[in-house]
Amino acid sequence: MTSSPEDTIRRKRLLWRATHRGIKEMDLILGGFVTRHLDAFSTAEIGELERIMEIPDQDMLSWATLQAPVPPEHASDLLTRILAYRP
């Protein structure tokens, strides 16, 4: 997939943010998913991932470990795929 220079910069920032979350478990889950799939993301998916990156680690970890349900305002196909990812 070809991307614009702006998308390339966004992808690099997202990769860094996904792999340096602050909680090791989220580095593995989110960082692993992004490392594996980022190159295939559309511009819309990049935008959705930027939104997901704003969610606190503790919330995402509780959703990934099924300790809490994902609130409707955060639910998306991309987030579901991320939370289902196992390194």
C-alpha positions in Angstrom: 0.0 0.0 0.0 1.4 3.4 -0.9 1.0 6.2 1.5 1.5 9.9 1.5 4.5 11.5 3.4 2.0 12.6 6.0 0.7 9.1 6.5 4.2 7.8 6.8 5.0 10.2 9.6 1.7 9.3 11.3 2.5 5.6 11.0 6.0 6.1 12.6 4.5 8.1 15.5 1.8 5.5 16.0 4.3 2.6 16.0 6.4 4.4 18.7 3.4 5.2 20.8 2.0 1.6 20.5 5.3 0.0 21.6 6.1 2.5 24.4 2.8 2.6 26.4 4.1 2.4 29.9 2.5 -0.9 30.8 4.4 -3.9 29.5 1.3 -5.9 28.8 -0.1 -3.1 26.6 3.3 -2.8 24.9 2.9 -6.4 24.0 -0.7 -6.4 23.0 -1.1 -3.0 21.3 2.5 -2.7 20.2 2.5 -6.3 18.8 -0.7 -5.7 16.9 0.4 -2.4 15.5 3.8 -3.7 14.5 2.2 -6.6 12.7 -0.6 -4.7 10.9 0.3 -1.0 10.6 1.6 -1.2 7.1 -1.7 -2.4 5.8 -3.8 0.2 7.6 -5.9 2.6 5.5 -5.9 6.3 6.2 -9.2 5.9 8.1 -7.7 3.1 10.2 -4.8 5.3 11.0 -7.2 7.9 12.3 -9.1 5.3 14.3 -5.8 4.1 15.8 -4.9 7.6 16.8 -8.2 7.8 18.7 -7.6 4.5 20.3 -4.1 5.6 21.4 -5.8 8.2 23.7 -7.5 5.5 25.8 -5.7 4.9 29.1 -3.6 1.7 29.4 -5.5 0.5 32.4 -8.8 0.7 30.6 -7.5 -1.2 27.6 -5.9 -3.8 29.7 -9.1 -4.4 31.7 -10.9 -4.9 28.4 -8.2 -7.1 26.9 -8.3 -9.4 30.0 -12.1 -9.3 30.0 -12.2 -7.8 33.4 -14.6 -5.1 32.1 -16.6 -4.6 28.9 -15.7 -2.1 26.3 -17.9 1.0 26.7 -20.1 1.7 23.6 -18.3 5.0 23.0 -15.0 3.2 22.5 -16.3 0.1 20.7 -15.0 -0.3 17.1 -13.9 -3.1 14.8 -10.2 -2.0 15.1 -10.3 -2.0 18.9 -11.9 -5.4 18.9 -9.2 -6.7 16.7 -6.5 -5.2 18.9 -8.0 -6.5 22.1 -8.2 -10.0 20.6 -4.6 -10.0 19.6 -2.3 -12.3 21.5 1.5 -12.0 21.1 
